[in-house]
């Protein structure tokens, strides 16, 4: 077997017995030996693959309601009733309004709202989220239908929207099943904020013509800026719809501001003002529907009656008149397949961002992957009821949370309200003004626009993120929502990769510090150039001439390996001198890139006072991964710097390694060995049982401890004294913290001390040899 491995060029792995034997020889005089075992591929698979218990948990997580439904009680039911009825009163007008954005009839918004709240609670990990039609997704569906529907006049538009819901739902459902909900974390807040703000501006610009009544004259199929220009050109074409739309929009904002002021002015009635504020949309819709009925009761445009004075929704069919099996035709899917990435991103971004936000506010944690399953199932079932793509709604979720929802079961209550509206209120829906619905949409999406104060906060934290946000909004305004999504996500990903690839490490120096009262002296390690903002008046000292401590700030991987090592080599060659400056006998032997000593100053090398390279310590406390490329680059740099220090050898030490696989990788390329250097076995050890003796002292002292002792610190001092007494009376035994057979250290201080001890012993040994040589030469002289 050994011969076969040698033929393949594979070095025989070091046996565990040999490592233990070497460890015993190193540690026998200092402490008990310890050799850290390398991780194995079998361990990796055992860690990553689920066991039987984890598979059971996975199956149970698919239906989260089973974890809490058996504990449901009356108090929870009261909270859910209040929240469910409140959200139901809001979702009915919003659902019909958002259907207008999707270029569908109002009832399809109600269908989507009903299926969303009824299905979601089975799969929910958030008690606050309300799934249903939302403004941005509805706008995207409308854009797709305007592009695809004219090519298939025989297929109703809602069938095309239903097939889109099934395809996107299946994609999201599969992503949830394989538990890749973490992928949403790659979309940063500036990109999400730009998408929401740009989409809101796009929606508002598209609804203003309906608000003013000049929508017939305005082309809303172009970019947002074109819609704005067209609306301004046709302002003279406004009609009576403007009176309904503008006044209702003003009333919505007036009620909101008034209720907010009253809630602050009379905090005891805060709950009352909250519900009044929440139901402002319902109040405005009912008020203007009453006005519309009074004005148009004899102007219905039916049975020979004159047309309405302003644009109305018209007849809304009672019940689920559009229930059917969705039409799934390959030619239709082919037409909108290019829009699928954007549609999936929209489904994910808003829902996951909202659910995480409200989970943090209300002190619970959601499962992003399970939320993807909930979205997927909702959109897979919805089209059978006539629904179109739905996801989590920010405005309704905020209302639900503030209303005191207790469990996801509140969605069932909301579903009952929607069901009553579908069967009992369709005659009333006839008189709802489209201008008022436009006001409802503008009022709802206006809150999604990022405030200037928050943009300024972006700028204070990261100017580049603020620029990405502004650029994303501008792109959406001048192109489309989809292009804006793609650009902001891609730019954010490019910035992330650039930051990883161009990560800058830090050369560290030592400085001794203490607390202001003169206690606790210790060493800390700061960047030599003070780029971390430390006081530049402080002198950061090198640990030893020719010894360098370099800290990585990111993982050491293929993307940044050369950047890191180029930084290291450049700095070391600038501040050290070559050990042998002129080792070439002939000019032709010197490499072309080695200038050698200058002719006009041949003694420059002798006058160079820079130290020679002796040791390099890498602080890997921030490194979580290395790969084949980075380790090969490290080998090349080691060879390069060994030549620079030749004939001396360079010590290579590593501190703060947090991952066993990194240690395995460094050992595989023999970076744990220091060739030609007799390193002193100086390593960190810990006393065995030090915590147990202190714990024993604590246990024995518990009966004599009072609350006053704890508050004053007397208890801590008493425990320390008793633990010290126990320690003095016990037998001392020490164990290494890390394996003693490799140059890996728990921290920088221990690594530096090991290097300095080795260098000092080597220096003393050289001086002794030199003295012995001088004595021998003097004794041989007559």
C-alpha positions in Angstrom: 0.0 0.0 0.0 2.9 2.4 0.9 4.5 1.7 -2.5 1.2 2.4 -4.3 0.7 5.7 -2.5 4.3 6.7 -3.4 3.7 5.9 -7.0 0.7 8.2 -7.0 2.8 11.0 -5.3 0.8 10.8 -2.1 2.7 11.0 1.1 1.7 8.5 3.7 -0.4 10.2 6.4 1.1 10.4 9.8 -0.3 7.8 12.1 -2.1 8.8 15.3 0.4 6.7 17.3 3.4 8.6 15.9 1.7 12.0 16.8 1.0 10.8 20.3 4.6 9.6 20.7 6.0 12.9 19.5 3.6 14.7 21.8 4.7 12.7 24.8 8.3 13.5 24.0 7.6 17.2 23.8 5.3 17.5 26.8 6.7 14.9 29.2 8.8 17.4 31.1 6.2 20.1 31.2 2.6 18.7 31.3 0.6 15.7 30.3 0.6 15.2 26.5 -2.3 16.1 24.4 -2.6 15.5 20.6 -5.7 17.1 19.0 -7.4 14.6 16.6 -8.0 15.8 13.1 -11.6 15.9 11.9 -12.7 13.2 9.4 -15.0 13.2 6.4 -17.2 10.7 8.3 -17.6 13.2 11.1 -18.5 15.9 8.6 -21.3 13.7 7.1 -22.4 12.7 10.6 -22.7 16.4 11.5 -24.5 17.5 8.3 -26.8 14.6 7.7 -29.9 14.5 9.9 -30.5 11.7 12.3 -33.8 10.0 13.2 -34.7 12.7 15.8 -33.9 15.5 13.4 -36.0 13.9 10.7 -38.9 13.7 13.1 -38.4 17.4 14.0 -38.4 18.2 10.3 -41.7 16.5 9.7 -43.2 18.1 12.8 -41.9 21.6 11.7 -43.9 21.2 8.4 -47.1 21.8 10.5 -46.1 24.2 13.3 -49.7 24.6 14.5 -49.4 21.2 16.1 -47.0 22.6 18.7 -49.5 25.1 20.1 -53.1 24.3 19.1 -53.6 21.8 22.0 -52.8 24.7 24.4 -55.4 27.1 22.8 -57.5 28.8 25.4 -60.2 31.4 25.8 -57.8 34.3 26.5 -56.0 33.6 23.2 -59.4 33.4 21.4 -60.4 36.8 22.6 -57.2 38.4 21.4 -57.5 36.6 18.1 -61.1 37.6 17.6 -60.3 41.3 18.1 -57.3 41.1 15.8 -59.0 38.9 13.2 -62.1 41.2 12.9 -60.0 44.3 12.7 -57.8 42.9 9.9 -60.8 41.5 8.1 -62.4 45.0 8.0 -59.2 46.4 6.5 -58.4 43.6 4.0 -61.7 43.7 2.2 -61.3 47.2 0.7 -57.5 46.7 0.3 -58.0 43.4 -1.5 -60.4 44.9 -4.0 -58.1 47.9 -4.5 -55.0 45.7 -5.1 -56.9 43.7 -7.7 -57.2 46.9 -9.6 -53.4 47.1 -9.6 -53.2 43.6 -11.0 -55.7 44.7 -13.8 -58.2 42.1 -12.5 -61.7 42.5 -11.3 -62.2 43.3 -7.5 -63.5 39.9 -6.5 -60.1 38.3 -7.3 -58.5 40.4 -4.6 -61.1 39.0 -2.2 -60.4 35.4 -3.3 -56.7 35.9 -2.8 -57.3 37.4 0.6 -59.5 34.6 1.7 -57.2 31.8 0.7 -54.2 33.5 2.1 -55.5 33.8 5.7 -57.3 30.4 5.7 -54.3 28.4 4.5 -51.4 30.3 6.2 -52.3 29.5 9.8 -51.6 25.8 9.3 -48.0 26.5 8.3 -47.2 29.7 10.1 -44.3 30.4 12.4 -45.4 34.0 12.8 -48.5 35.1 14.6 -48.5 38.5 13.0 -48.2 37.9 9.3 -51.3 38.3 7.1 -50.9 36.7 3.6 -53.0 38.2 0.8 -52.7 40.5 -2.2 -50.1 43.2 -1.8 -49.4 46.4 -3.8 -46.0 45.5 -5.2 -46.9 41.9 -6.2 -50.2 43.1 -7.7 -48.4 45.7 -9.7 -46.0 43.1 -11.1 -48.9 40.8 -11.9 -50.5 43.7 -13.8 -47.4 44.3 -15.8 -47.2 40.6 -16.7 -50.9 40.5 -17.7 -50.6 43.6 -19.9 -47.8 41.9 -21.7 -49.1 38.3 -22.0 -52.9 38.5 -22.0 -53.3 40.2 -25.4 -51.4 37.2 -27.0 -54.0 34.8 -25.6 -57.4 36.4 -25.9 -59.2 33.1 -25.5 -57.8 32.7 -21.9 -59.2 34.9 -19.2 -56.6 37.1 -17.5 -57.3 35.6 -14.1 -56.3 32.2 -15.4 -52.9 33.5 -16.6 -52.5 35.1 -13.1 -53.5 31.7 -11.5 -50.9 29.8 -13.5 -48.3 32.4 -12.5 -49.3 31.8 -8.9 -48.9 28.0 -9.2 -45.4 28.2 -10.8 -44.1 30.8 -8.3 -45.7 28.9 -5.5 -44.1 25.6 -6.5 -40.7 27.2 -6.7 -41.0 28.8 -3.3 -42.5 25.6 -1.8 -39.5 23.6 -3.1 -37.1 26.1 -1.6 -38.8 25.8 1.7 -38.7 22.0 1.6 -34.9 21.9 1.1 -34.6 24.5 3.8 -32.9 27.3 1.9 -34.7 30.2 3.6 -31.3 31.6 4.5 -30.9 32.7 0.9 -33.0 35.7 1.6 -30.3 37.0 4.0 -28.1 37.7 0.9 -30.5 40.5 0.0 -29.4 43.5 2.2 -31.6 46.1 3.8 -30.6 48.9 1.3 -31.7 46.7 -1.6 -35.0 45.9 0.1 -35.6 49.5 1.0 -34.8 50.6 -2.6 -37.2 48.0 -4.0 -40.0 49.0 -1.6 -39.5 52.8 -2.1 -39.2 52.6 -5.9 -42.2 50.3 -6.2 -44.2 52.6 -4.0 -43.4 55.6 -6.1 -44.3 53.5 -9.2 -47.6 52.5 -7.7 -48.5 56.0 -6.6 -47.7 57.4 -10.0 -49.9 54.8 -11.6 -52.8 55.5 -9.2 -52.8 59.3 -9.4 -54.6 59.3 -12.8 -57.4 57.1 -11.3 -57.5 59.4 -8.3 -58.0 62.5 -10.6 -60.2 60.8 -13.2 -58.0 61.3 -16.2 -56.7 57.7 -16.5 -58.3 57.3 -19.9 -55.9 60.0 -21.3 -52.7 58.9 -19.4 -50.5 56.1 -20.7 -49.5 54.0 -17.7 -47.6 51.3 -19.6 -44.3 53.2 -19.7 -41.7 53.9 -17.0 -42.7 55.7 -13.8 -41.3 59.1 -15.0 -43.3 58.8 -18.2 -46.5 58.2 -16.3 -45.8 61.3 -14.1 -45.1 63.5 -17.2 -48.3 62.2 -18.9 -50.4 62.8 -15.8 -49.2 66.4 -15.5 -49.9 67.0 -19.2 -53.5 65.8 -18.8 -54.4 67.6 -15.6 -57.0 69.7 -17.5 -58.8 66.4 -18.3 -59.7 65.8 -14.6 -63.4 65.3 -13.7 -65.7 64.7 -10.8 -63.6 61.6 -9.8 -60.9 64.0 -8.6 -63.3 65.4 -6.0 -64.0 62.0 -4.6 -60.4 60.8 -4.8 -58.6 63.9 -3.4 -61.0 64.5 -0.5 -61.0 60.8 0.5 -57.2 60.8 0.5 -57.1 64.0 2.6 -59.6 62.4 5.0 -57.5 59.3 5.4 -54.4 61.3 6.4 -56.4 63.7 8.5 -58.0 60.8 10.6 -54.6 59.1 11.0 -52.8 62.3 12.2 -55.8 63.2 14.5 -55.9 59.7 16.1 -52.1 59.7 16.6 -52.3 63.1 18.3 -55.2 62.1 20.5 -53.4 58.9 21.5 -50.5 60.9 22.7 -52.7 63.6 24.3 -54.9 61.1 26.1 -52.8 58.0 26.7 -55.4 56.3 28.8 -57.7 56.0 25.7 -54.8 54.9 23.5 -56.4 51.6 22.6 -59.6 53.3 21.5 -57.7 55.8 19.3 -55.7 52.9 17.9 -58.8 51.1 16.7 -60.3 54.3 15.4 -57.1 54.9 13.4 -57.0 51.3 12.2 -60.6 51.4 10.9 -60.1 54.7 9.0 -60.0 52.9 5.7 -63.3 51.1 6.4 -64.9 54.4 7.6 -63.8 56.3 4.5 -64.9 53.5 2.1 -68.4 53.3 3.8 -68.8 57.1 3.9 -67.9 57.6 0.2 -69.9 54.5 -0.8 -72.9 56.2 0.9 -72.3 59.4 -1.0 -71.9 57.4 -4.2 -75.2 55.6 -3.6 -77.0 58.9 -3.0 -75.6 60.4 -6.1 -75.8 57.4 -8.4 -78.9 55.5 -7.2 -80.6 56.5 -10.4 -77.4 56.6 -12.5 -76.3 53.0 -12.5 -75.9 52.7 -16.3 -78.2 49.6 -16.3 -81.7 49.1 -17.7 -81.7 52.3 -19.6 -80.5 54.4 -16.7 -77.9 57.1 -17.4 -74.2 56.3 -16.6 -72.8 57.0 -13.1 -71.6 60.5 -12.3 -68.1 59.1 -11.5 -66.4 55.8 -12.1 -67.6 52.9 -10.0 -66.4 49.3 -9.4 -69.6 47.9 -10.9 -71.1 44.5 -10.3 -69.2 42.1 -8.2 -70.4 38.4 -8.4 -71.6 36.8 -5.3 -69.6 33.9 -3.9 -66.8 32.0 -5.6 -68.0 32.2 -9.2 -64.5 31.7 -10.6 -63.5 28.4 -8.9 -61.9 26.0 -11.4 -58.8 24.1 -12.3 -56.1 26.5 -13.3 -55.0 26.5 -17.0 -51.4 25.3 -17.2 -50.3 25.7 -20.8 -46.7 25.6 -21.8 -47.1 28.4 -24.4 -48.5 30.8 -21.8 -45.8 29.9 -19.2 -43.1 30.4 -21.9 -44.3 34.0 -22.4 -43.8 35.0 -18.7 -40.9 32.7 -17.7 -38.6 35.7 -17.9 -40.6 37.4 -15.2 -40.4 34.4 -12.8 -37.1 35.4 -11.0 -38.5 38.8 -10.2 -41.9 37.4 -9.1 -40.2 34.9 -6.8 -38.0 37.6 -5.3 -41.0 39.8 -4.6 -42.8 37.0 -2.9 -39.8 36.3 -0.7 -38.5 39.7 0.1 -41.5 41.4 1.6 -42.8 38.4 3.5 -39.5 37.3 5.1 -38.4 40.9 5.9 -41.8 41.6 7.6 -42.0 38.4 9.5 -38.5 38.7 10.9 -39.1 42.3 11.8 -42.3 41.6 13.8 -40.7 38.5 15.3 -37.9 40.6 16.8 -40.5 43.2 18.0 -42.7 40.7 19.7 -39.9 38.4 21.0 -40.2 35.3 18.9 -38.2 33.7 16.2 -39.6 32.7 12.8 -38.4 29.8 10.6 -37.7 31.4 7.2 -37.8 28.1 5.4 -41.1 27.2 6.9 -42.4 30.6 5.9 -41.4 29.8 2.3 -43.5 26.6 2.6 -46.5 28.7 3.8 -46.2 31.1 0.9 -45.8 28.2 -1.6 -48.8 26.2 -0.3 -51.0 29.4 -0.3 -50.1 30.1 -4.0 -50.5 26.4 -5.0 -54.0 26.2 -3.6 -55.2 29.8 -4.3 -55.7 29.5 -8.1 -58.3 26.8 -7.6 -60.4 29.5 -5.9 -59.6 32.2 -8.5 -56.8 33.8 -6.5 -53.6 35.4 -7.9 -50.1 35.5 -6.3 -50.2 36.6 -2.7 -47.6 37.2 0.0 -47.2 38.9 3.4 -48.7 42.4 3.7 -46.8 45.0 5.8 -49.8 47.3 6.6 -52.2 44.5 7.6 -49.4 42.7 9.6 -48.7 45.9 11.5 -52.5 46.3 12.3 -52.7 42.7 13.4 -49.8 43.0 15.7 -51.0 46.2 17.3 -54.5 44.8 17.7 -53.1 42.2 20.1 -53.1 39.0 18.1 -52.2 35.9 20.1 -51.9 33.1 17.6 -52.0 32.5 13.8 -55.6 31.3 14.3 -56.6 34.9 14.0 -56.4 34.3 10.2 -59.4 32.1 10.4 -61.4 34.9 12.0 -60.3 37.2 9.2 -61.3 34.6 6.6 -64.8 34.5 8.1 -65.1 38.2 7.7 -63.9 38.0 4.1 -66.4 35.2 3.4 -69.3 37.3 4.8 -68.2 40.1 2.5 -68.1 37.8 -0.6 -71.6 36.5 0.0 -73.4 39.4 1.8 -71.9 42.7 0.7 -71.4 42.4 -3.1 -74.4 44.6 -3.8 -72.8 47.4 -1.8 -69.5 47.0 -3.6 -71.3 48.2 -6.8 -71.2 51.8 -5.6 -67.6 51.9 -4.4 -65.8 54.7 -6.3 -62.6 53.7 -8.2 -61.1 57.1 -7.2 -61.6 56.3 -3.6 -59.9 52.9 -4.1 -57.0 54.7 -5.7 -56.8 56.9 -2.6 -56.8 53.8 -0.4 -53.9 52.4 -2.4 -51.9 55.6 -2.3 -52.4 55.9 1.4 -51.4 52.3 2.0 -48.2 52.3 -0.1 -47.1 55.8 1.0 -45.9 54.3 4.3 -43.5 52.1 2.4 -41.4 55.0 1.1 -38.2 55.3 3.1 -38.2 58.5 5.3 -35.4 60.9 4.7 -34.2 60.5 8.3 -33.7 56.8 7.7 -31.8 57.5 4.5 -29.6 59.8 6.5 -29.1 57.0 9.0 -27.9 54.8 6.0 -25.4 57.5 5.1 -24.0 57.7 8.6 -23.5 54.0 8.9 -22.4 53.2 5.3 -22.4 55.8 2.6 -22.1 53.1 -0.1 -25.3 51.5 1.1 -27.1 54.9 0.9 -25.8 55.3 -2.7 -27.0 51.8 -3.6 -30.5 52.7 -2.2 -30.7 56.0 -4.2 -29.4 54.3 -7.3 -32.0 51.5 -7.0 -34.9 53.9 -6.6 -33.8 55.9 -9.6 -33.5 52.7 -11.7 -37.0 51.7 -10.8 -38.4 55.1 -11.7 -36.7 55.2 -15.1 -37.1 51.5 -16.0 -39.3 48.8 -14.3 -39.6 47.3 -10.9 -38.1 44.0 -12.1 -35.0 45.7 -13.5 -34.6 47.6 -10.2 -34.8 44.4 -8.2 -32.2 42.7 -10.4 -29.8 45.7 -10.3 -29.9 46.3 -6.6 -29.5 42.7 -5.7 -26.6 42.2 -8.2 -24.9 45.4 -7.0 -25.2 44.4 -3.4 -23.8 41.0 -4.2 -20.9 42.6 -6.1 -20.1 44.9 -3.2 -20.1 41.9 -0.9 -17.7 40.0 -3.1 -15.5 43.0 -3.5 -15.3 43.5 0.2 -14.3 39.8 0.6 -11.8 39.9 -2.2 -10.2 43.2 -1.1 -10.2 42.5 2.6 -7.3 44.2 4.3 -5.4 42.4 7.1 -3.6 44.2 10.0 0.0 44.0 11.2 -0.3 44.2 14.9 2.0 45.6 17.6 1.9 45.1 21.3 1.1 47.7 23.9 0.8 47.3 27.7 -2.3 48.6 29.2 -4.0 48.7 32.6 -7.2 49.9 34.2 -7.4 53.6 35.2 -6.8 52.6 38.9 -3.5 50.9 38.0 -4.8 47.3 38.3 -5.0 44.4 35.8 -1.9 45.1 33.6 -2.0 43.2 30.4 -1.0 43.2 26.7 -3.3 44.2 23.9 -2.6 44.0 20.2 -3.4 47.0 18.0 -2.7 47.8 14.3 0.6 49.4 13.8 -0.9 52.1 11.6 -3.7 52.9 14.1 -6.4 52.3 11.4 -8.8 51.1 14.0 -9.0 54.6 15.5 -6.8 54.0 18.5 -4.9 56.9 19.9 -2.0 57.7 17.4 0.1 59.1 20.3 0.5 55.6 21.7 3.6 53.8 20.5 2.7 50.3 19.3 5.8 48.1 19.7 6.9 45.2 17.5 7.0 42.0 19.6 10.6 41.3 18.5 12.9 42.5 15.7 12.0 40.5 12.6 8.8 39.0 14.1 5.5 39.9 12.6 1.9 39.4 13.8 -0.7 39.6 11.0 -4.4 39.4 11.6 -6.8 38.3 8.9 -10.1 40.2 8.9 -12.1 37.8 6.7 -12.0 34.1 5.9 -8.9 33.1 4.0 -10.3 31.8 0.7 -9.6 31.8 -3.0 -11.1 35.2 -3.6 -8.8 37.1 -1.2 -5.8 34.8 -0.8 -3.5 36.6 -3.2 -4.6 40.0 -1.9 -3.8 39.0 1.7 -0.4 37.4 0.9 0.7 40.2 -1.4 0.1 42.6 1.5 2.1 40.4 3.8 5.1 39.9 1.4 5.2 43.6 0.4 5.2 44.8 4.0 7.8 42.3 5.2 10.2 43.0 2.3 9.9 46.7 2.9 10.7 46.6 6.6 13.3 43.8 6.7 16.5 43.2 4.8 17.5 40.0 3.0 19.7 37.8 5.2 22.2 37.4 2.4 22.1 40.3 0.0 24.7 39.1 -2.5 24.9 35.4 -2.8 25.5 35.2 -6.6 29.1 34.7 -7.9 28.3 35.8 -11.4 26.0 38.6 -12.7 24.3 36.0 -14.9 23.2 34.0 -11.9 21.1 36.8 -10.4 17.4 36.7 -11.3 16.2 39.5 -13.5 13.8 40.9 -10.8 16.6 41.1 -8.1 18.4 44.4 -8.5 21.0 43.5 -5.9 23.4 46.1 -4.3 23.7 49.4 -6.2 27.0 50.0 -8.0 27.4 53.5 -6.7 26.9 52.4 -3.1 28.3 48.9 -2.7 28.4 49.2 1.1 24.6 50.0 1.4 23.9 46.4 2.4 26.3 46.6 5.3 24.8 49.9 6.4 21.2 48.6 6.3 20.0 48.4 9.9 16.7 46.7 9.2 16.2 43.4 10.9 16.1 40.1 9.1 12.9 38.0 9.0 12.7 35.6 11.8 9.0 34.6 12.4 5.5 35.2 11.2 2.4 34.8 13.4 -1.0 34.6 11.8 -4.0 35.5 13.9 -6.8 33.4 12.5 -9.5 34.3 15.0 -11.6 35.9 12.3 -11.1 33.1 9.8 -13.9 30.6 9.5 -12.8 28.8 6.3 -9.8 28.0 4.2 -9.7 26.2 0.8 -7.3 24.6 -1.5 -6.4 27.8 -3.4 -5.6 29.7 -0.2 -3.5 27.0 1.3 -1.5 26.6 -1.9 -1.0 30.4 -2.0 0.2 30.1 1.6 2.7 27.4 0.7 4.1 29.6 -2.2 4.4 32.6 0.2 6.2 30.4 2.7 8.7 29.3 0.1 9.2 32.9 -1.1 9.9 34.2 2.4 12.1 31.3 3.3 14.3 32.2 0.3 14.2 35.8 1.6 15.5 34.7 5.0 17.8 32.0 3.7 20.0 30.5 5.1 18.1 31.2 8.3 14.7 29.5 8.8 11.4 31.3 9.3 9.1 30.2 12.1 5.5 30.0 11.2 2.9 30.1 14.0 -0.9 30.4 14.1 -3.1 31.8 16.8 -6.8 31.8 17.6 -7.8 29.0 15.2 -11.5 28.3 15.8 -12.2 25.5 13.4 -10.7 22.0 13.4 -10.9 21.8 9.6 -8.6 24.8 9.3 -6.0 23.0 11.6 -6.4 19.9 9.4 -5.7 22.0 6.3 -2.7 23.7 7.7 -1.3 20.4 8.9 -1.9 18.9 5.5 0.4 21.5 3.9 2.9 21.1 6.8 2.5 24.7 7.9 2.4 23.5 11.5 6.1 22.5 11.3 9.0 24.9 11.7 11.8 23.4 9.6 15.5 23.7 10.8 14.4 25.5 14.0 14.7 23.7 17.3 11.6 25.2 18.8 11.2 25.2 22.5 8.0 23.4 23.5 6.3 26.4 25.1 2.5 26.0 25.1 -0.5 27.1 27.2 -1.7 24.7 29.9 -4.6 24.8 32.2 -4.9 23.4 35.7 -7.1 20.3 35.8 -10.1 20.7 38.1 -9.7 24.4 38.7 -13.4 25.0 37.9 -14.6 22.0 39.8 -12.8 23.1 43.0 -14.3 26.6 42.7 -17.7 25.1 42.1 -17.3 22.9 45.2 -16.4 26.0 47.2 -19.5 27.7 45.8 -21.8 24.9 46.6 -20.4 24.6 50.2 -20.9 28.3 50.6 -24.5 28.6 49.3 -26.1 28.1 52.6 -24.3 31.1 54.2 -25.0 33.5 51.4 -27.5 36.4 51.8 -29.0 38.8 49.2 -26.9 41.6 50.8 -23.7 39.6 50.3 -24.5 39.1 46.6 -25.2 42.8 46.1 -22.1 44.0 47.9 -19.8 41.4 46.3 -18.9 39.8 49.7 -20.1 36.4 48.3 -17.7 36.6 45.4 -14.8 37.3 47.6 -15.7 34.6 50.0 -16.0 32.0 47.1 -12.6 33.1 45.8 -10.9 32.7 49.2 -12.4 29.3 49.7 -11.6 28.1 46.2 -8.0 29.3 46.7 -7.7 27.3 49.9 -9.0 24.2 48.2 -6.6 24.7 45.3 -3.6 25.0 47.7 -4.5 21.8 49.4 -5.0 19.8 46.2 -2.5 18.2 43.9 -1.6 20.3 40.9 -2.0 18.8 37.4 -1.8 20.6 34.1 -3.0 19.8 30.6 -2.3 21.6 27.4 -5.0 23.7 25.9 -4.2 22.7 22.3 -2.2 19.9 20.8 1.5 20.1 21.7 2.8 18.7 18.4 1.8 21.7 16.2 2.5 25.4 16.2 -1.1 26.3 16.9 -1.7 28.6 19.9 -4.9 29.8 21.7 -4.0 33.5 21.5 -1.3 35.9 20.2 0.5 36.3 23.5 1.3 32.5 23.8 2.4 32.4 20.1 4.7 35.4 20.6 6.2 34.1 23.8 6.9 30.7 22.1 8.6 32.5 19.2 10.7 34.8 21.4 11.8 31.9 23.7 13.0 29.9 20.7 14.8 32.9 19.2 16.5 33.7 22.5 17.6 30.1 23.0 18.9 30.1 19.4 20.8 33.3 20.0 22.4 32.1 23.2 23.3 28.8 21.6 25.0 30.7 18.7 26.9 33.0 21.1 28.1 29.9 23.0 29.3 28.3 19.8 31.0 31.5 18.8 32.7 31.8 22.2 33.8 28.2 22.1 35.2 28.8 18.6 37.0 31.9 19.7 38.5 30.1 22.7 39.6 27.2 20.4 41.2 29.5 17.9 43.0 31.5 20.7 44.3 28.3 22.3 45.7 27.2 19.0 47.6 30.4 18.5 51.3 30.3 19.7 
